[in-house]
Amino acid sequence: MTTSVTHPAPRPAGDVADASASEDISSHLKWPQRPPSVSLGDRRDSGPHIALGTNEPGIRALFQYRPETAHPLILLSEVLLCGESTLSRGDRELIAAYVSARNQCRFCFYTHAAFAAVRAPEGMTLVEQVCEDLDSAPVTAKLRALLRIAGTVQQDGRQVTGELVDAAREVGATDVEIHDTVLIAAAFCMYNRYVDGLATFTPDDPAVYAARASMTGGYVAVNGEQLRRAS
């Protein structure tokens, strides 16, 4: 059986789901009391390279530190992962998680693995299968082809060949889906290096990521404070 990661009906921008909706969407989050079983290399525990003035983890600390740069990054994430698309939000979050795992970025991988897992019937198991062996993972042929493109972008954008693109088209990928896959992969290479380049804090507690994943209002809603500070 192959799976395309599903997602709930779209909600208006700025709308965060109520408790019952959050409970429904997080019902598939099968994340035991450990991070997902994906190799991410050695941990770095040096502490942030600069004084960020907050205990928030990962990119959330960087958004608070520099709201002027947070603003366009949040809007880009909103368009790429939550905006109108023929790819579900779950598919797009899975692409983000896959690229982040390949870059060994713990914070971004844990975050987007959780966002993808709550939107897949197989939960975190599907994320782990995709990251461990894409060829045998139970996803649709189209999503597998797009993930192959994303993984190639993560290595070197120049290695994306016409054959890879044609293979995606042959299993139903549109030019817009191919475009957005490449941009998601490229953007997450930037996000991963931003988070790790400043050695931000990455908690291992799965509850941190599960709580964030249960918020269904999108990145503008979740990061509204940074947008207000930048305006």
C-alpha positions in Angstrom: 0.0 0.0 0.0 1.3 3.5 -0.8 0.5 6.6 1.2 0.1 10.3 0.4 0.2 12.1 3.6 -3.1 13.6 4.4 -4.1 16.9 6.0 -7.1 18.5 7.7 -9.4 20.9 5.9 -7.8 24.3 5.5 -8.4 26.9 8.3 -8.4 30.6 7.9 -5.0 32.3 8.3 -4.4 33.2 12.0 -6.9 30.6 13.2 -5.6 28.1 15.7 -7.6 24.9 16.2 -9.6 24.5 19.4 -8.7 21.7 21.9 -10.9 19.1 20.2 -9.5 19.8 16.7 -6.0 19.6 18.1 -6.7 16.3 19.7 -8.1 14.9 16.4 -5.1 16.0 14.3 -2.6 14.7 16.9 -4.2 11.4 17.3 -1.8 9.8 14.8 1.4 11.1 16.5 2.9 7.8 17.5 6.1 9.2 19.0 7.4 7.2 21.9 9.4 8.9 24.7 12.4 9.3 22.4 13.3 11.2 19.2 12.4 9.5 15.9 14.7 6.5 15.1 16.8 8.3 12.4 20.5 8.7 12.4 21.5 12.4 12.8 25.1 12.1 13.8 26.7 13.4 17.0 24.9 16.0 19.1 26.4 19.4 19.6 26.0 20.7 23.1 28.2 23.8 23.1 25.4 26.2 23.6 24.4 29.1 21.3 27.3 31.0 19.7 25.7 34.3 20.5 23.5 35.6 23.4 19.9 35.2 22.1 18.2 36.4 25.3 15.6 33.6 25.3 15.1 30.0 26.3 13.1 29.2 23.1 14.6 26.4 21.1 15.9 26.3 17.5 14.7 28.8 15.0 12.1 30.2 17.4 15.0 31.7 19.4 16.4 33.2 16.2 13.0 34.7 15.2 12.8 36.4 18.6 16.4 37.7 18.3 15.9 39.2 14.9 12.2 39.7 14.1 13.1 41.7 11.0 14.6 38.7 9.4 12.0 36.4 11.0 9.2 38.1 9.1 10.1 37.0 5.5 11.2 33.6 6.7 7.9 32.9 8.4 5.9 34.2 5.3 8.0 31.9 3.1 7.3 28.9 5.3 3.6 29.8 5.3 3.4 29.8 1.5 5.5 26.7 0.9 4.1 24.5 3.6 0.6 25.8 4.3 -0.4 27.8 1.2 -2.7 26.6 -1.6 -1.2 23.5 -3.3 -2.1 20.3 -5.0 0.4 18.7 -2.5 -1.1 18.2 1.0 0.5 20.0 3.9 1.6 16.6 5.2 3.4 15.8 1.9 5.2 19.2 2.1 6.1 18.7 5.8 7.5 15.3 5.0 9.7 16.9 2.3 10.9 19.4 4.9 11.6 16.6 7.4 13.4 14.5 4.9 15.8 17.3 3.8 16.4 18.3 7.5 17.3 14.6 8.4 19.7 14.5 5.5 21.3 17.7 6.8 21.4 16.2 10.3 19.5 19.2 11.7 17.9 17.9 14.8 15.6 20.8 15.6 14.2 21.2 12.1 13.9 17.4 11.6 12.1 16.8 14.9 9.8 19.8 14.3 8.7 18.9 10.8 8.7 15.1 11.5 6.1 15.8 14.1 4.1 18.1 11.7 4.2 15.3 9.0 3.4 12.5 11.5 0.2 14.0 12.7 -1.1 14.1 9.2 -0.2 10.5 8.2 -2.2 7.4 9.3 1.1 5.7 9.9 2.3 8.5 12.1 6.0 8.8 12.9 6.7 5.3 11.5 6.1 6.7 8.0 8.6 9.5 8.6 11.2 7.0 9.8 10.6 4.7 6.8 11.1 7.6 4.3 14.3 8.8 6.0 15.7 5.3 6.4 14.9 3.8 2.9 13.0 6.0 0.5 12.9 3.3 -2.2 10.8 0.9 0.0 8.8 3.5 2.0 5.0 3.2 1.6 4.4 6.5 -0.2 2.9 7.2 -3.6 5.1 7.1 -6.7 4.6 10.8 -7.2 5.7 11.7 -3.6 8.7 9.3 -3.9 9.8 11.0 -7.1 9.5 14.5 -5.5 11.4 13.3 -2.4 14.2 12.1 -4.7 14.4 15.5 -6.3 14.4 17.1 -2.8 17.2 14.8 -1.7 19.2 15.7 -4.7 18.8 19.4 -4.1 20.0 18.8 -0.6 23.2 17.3 -2.0 23.8 19.7 -4.9 21.1 21.5 -7.0 23.3 21.0 -10.1 22.7 17.2 -9.8 19.0 17.6 -10.4 18.8 16.1 -13.9 16.1 16.2 -16.6 15.7 12.5 -16.0 14.7 13.1 -12.4 12.2 15.8 -13.4 10.8 13.6 -16.2 10.4 10.7 -13.8 8.3 12.9 -11.5 6.2 14.1 -14.4 5.6 10.6 -15.6 3.9 9.7 -12.2 1.8 12.8 -12.2 3.8 15.6 -10.7 3.0 19.1 -12.1 5.6 21.7 -12.9 4.4 23.8 -9.9 4.8 20.8 -7.6 8.3 20.2 -8.9 9.1 23.9 -8.4 7.8 24.0 -4.9 9.6 20.8 -4.0 12.9 22.3 -5.1 12.2 25.5 -3.2 11.2 23.6 0.0 14.4 21.6 -0.2 16.5 24.7 -0.9 14.8 26.7 1.9 15.3 24.0 4.4 18.9 23.7 3.6 19.1 27.4 4.6 16.9 27.0 7.7 19.0 24.0 8.8 22.2 25.9 8.4 20.8 28.9 10.1 19.7 26.9 13.2 22.9 24.8 13.4 25.3 27.6 12.3 24.3 29.5 15.5 24.3 26.3 17.6 20.7 26.9 18.9 19.2 24.7 21.6 17.5 21.5 20.5 15.3 19.8 23.2 14.9 16.0 23.0 11.6 16.0 24.8 9.0 14.8 22.2 6.2 16.7 23.9 7.9 19.9 22.8 7.4 19.0 19.1 4.0 17.2 19.6 2.6 20.4 21.2 3.7 22.5 18.3 2.4 20.0 15.7 -1.1 20.1 17.2 -1.4 23.8 16.2 -3.1 23.7 12.9 -3.3 27.4 12.1 -0.1 27.6 10.1 3.2 29.4 10.5 1.8 32.9 10.5 -0.6 32.0 13.4 2.0 30.1 15.4 4.7 32.7 15.0 2.4 35.8 15.1 4.4 37.5 17.8 7.5 37.7 15.6 5.4 39.2 12.8 4.0 41.8 15.1 7.4 42.8 16.4 8.7 43.1 12.9 5.8 45.3 11.7 
